[in-house]
């Protein structure tokens, strides 16, 4: 069931040099969604809208009364003509939720593998938070790629999950970055071999730039992950 609502921006928070975390105040409105789904948004009164994955879990939204989206911006700081006034108090028209890229209520596979690139991390964050709150008895792994160190979003949160043993975290950067001491290059066969022990018992969620999604999907399939166990999402605003 989809809804059309208009709600104000509560806060615009820098997430990376190329993305903003936009918090939308639900106030007393109800907006149920499944972890991983998206919304279509635009400035109130404008016809132009774009889809964005919801970056928070349903539980986070219920607690904070906020919907969160991770908005990629251009070098001039603009997200595009659909959001010309991205500032606190600005009214935003929302349609949704939409999409079938969601975490199943009770996954049957032993392992959950989340693969994100750039702002494609948004729906994976929603699924991860939900999965951890559900206390699923699964091995949960996040493989996360970004251009440079500063382009990783939500790292305080993910590092906490990794330090406390709730998830396994693997990161890689794709551009020159003297500050980065970890893995380099695009997500590849080596990354997947390091984290997938039982391909037939692994459910994968892939979201990010089209080239990354295509390569990851074909590589996972070649490793023996069943095609139906590879879920993917692509939006034009992810980079």
N, C-alpha and C positions, 0 to 999 in steps of 0.2 A: 504494500500500500504506500503510495507516494503522497506527499503534501507540498503545498506552496505556502511558504511563510516569509515574513519580512521581519528581520531582527537587526539590532545594531551591533557594530563592532565594539567589543569591550576593550581590546588591546591589540597592538601590532608590535610583535617582539622579534628583533633580529635573531634568526636561527643560524644562519651562515652568511657569508658575504653575498650570496646569490639567492637567498630565500628568506622569507618572513613567515613567522608563525602568527596566523591571524585567528584570534579568539572571538567567536560570535556568541553574543549573550542570548541564550534561550529564554531567559526570564521565566515566566510561568508556562511557556508553550511546551507541548509534548512533541518529541521528534524521535521516535524509535528507529533504530537501524541495527544492522548486523555488522560485526567487526570485519572491516575490509571494504565496506560499501563507500559510495561516493555521493556527492551532491553537485548540483549545477548552480553556480552563483554569478551574480552580477550586481552592479550598483543599482539601487532602487530606482525604478522608473525607466531604466535602459533596456532595450531589447537584447543587446549582446550579452551572452553568458558563456561560461566555460565550466567544464567538469573538474572537480578536485576531489581526490580521495579524502575521506575523513581521517584525520591524524590521531584521534583519540579513540579509546574504546568506549562502548556503551556505558560501562561502569564509570569511567572518568567523566563522561558527559553528564550522567545523572548526578554525580557528586558535585561537580563544579557549576552545573547549569550552563555549560559552554560547549559549543562545537568548535573544533580546531581544524584548520587546514594549513598546509605548508605551501606557500605561494612563491613560485620562482619569479625573480625580477630581472629586468635588463640591467645593463651597465649604468643606466641613468636612474635606477631604483624603481622604475615603473613596471607593474605587473601586466600592463596592457590596457586597452581602451575599455574593457569590460569592468575595470575597477579604477577609474580615474582619480578617485578621492579615497585612498586607502588610509583612513585615519579613525581614531576613536570617535564613536557616536554616529558615524556614517551608516545609513540604513542599507542593508544588503538583502536582495531577493534570493530566496533559496527554493530549489525544486529537488525533490528526492524523498528518500534515498534511492539510488540506482545502482545497478551492477550485481553480478553473480560471483564476483571475486571475493569470496567470504570464507572464513574459517568454519568448517563443519561443527555442529554442536558436539558430536562425539567422534572424533577421528579414530579410525580403526588402526592406522599405521602406528608403528612404534616410535618413529622419528618424524619430527616436524622441522623442515628446512626452509628458512626465509632468506631470500636473495634479493637485495635491494641496491639500486644505483641512483645517486642524486636524490631528487625529491620523491623518487619512487619508494623511499623509506616510509612515507606517510601511512599507507594502509597496513604495512607490516608492523608498524608501531601499535596500531589499533589491535591487530590480531595477537601480537606478543603479549600485550598487557592483559587482554581477555584470557588468553591461554594460561598465563601465570595465575590469574585470579581463580580460574577454574581448577587449579592444582591438578592438571592433567598429568598422568604418570607417563610422560613422554620425554625423550631426549630432544631438546629444543636448541637449534643452532641458527645463528644469524651470520650470513656472509654479506658484508656491506662494502660497496665500492663508491669512491668519490674522487673528484679531481685532485684535491689536495687536503691536507690535514684539516684546515678550517672549514671545509665543505661537508664534513660529517655533522649531521644534525642529531640532537637528542643523546649525545654521547655520555653525558653524566648519568642518564637513566640506564643506558645499555651497559656502561661500565659497572654500574651497581649490580645489575642482573648477573653479569659475568663473575664479578668478585664474590658474590654470594652463592655461586654455583647453580643459579637458576637457568642460565643459558650458556652455550658455548659461543664465543664471539670471534669472528675472523674478519679483518679489515684489509683493504688494499687501496692504494692510490694510483691514479692513471697518469698523472702529470709529474714533472720535476718538482720535488719538494725536499729541500735540504733538512727540514725539521722532522721529516717522517723517518722513523726507524723500522717500520714494519714492512709487510709485503708490498710489492709494486706490480703494476700492470693490471690489465683487465681481468675480471673474474674468468677463470679458465678451468681446464680439465684438472690441473694440479690442485686447485682450491677444492674442487668437488671430491677428488680422491682422498683428500685429507679429512673430510668430514662425513663422507657417506660410507658406512660399513655394510649396510644391508639395503641395497637399492630397492628391492621388492617391498620393503617395509618403511619406505620414506615418502612422505607427502610434502611436495615442494610448492612454494609460493614465490613467484618471480615478478618484480615490478621495477621499472626504470626505463632508460632510453631504449628505443626499439632495437637497435643493434645488440645491446646487451641481453635483452629478453630473448631475441632470436637465437643468439649463440648459446646462452645458458640452457634454453629449452632443448636444443639439438644435442648438446653435450650430456645433459642429464639423461636423455633418452638413450643415447649411445652407451652410457654406463649401466643401463639396465633398469632405470626408474620407469615404471609403466607410464605410458602417455597420459592416461587418465589421472595419474597422480601428480601431474605437473600443471599447476594452475597459474595463469598469468593475467596481468593487467597492464594496459598501456594507455596513457593520456598524453596529449600533445604538449602539455605544460611541464612534463617531467624531463629533467636533463641531468 
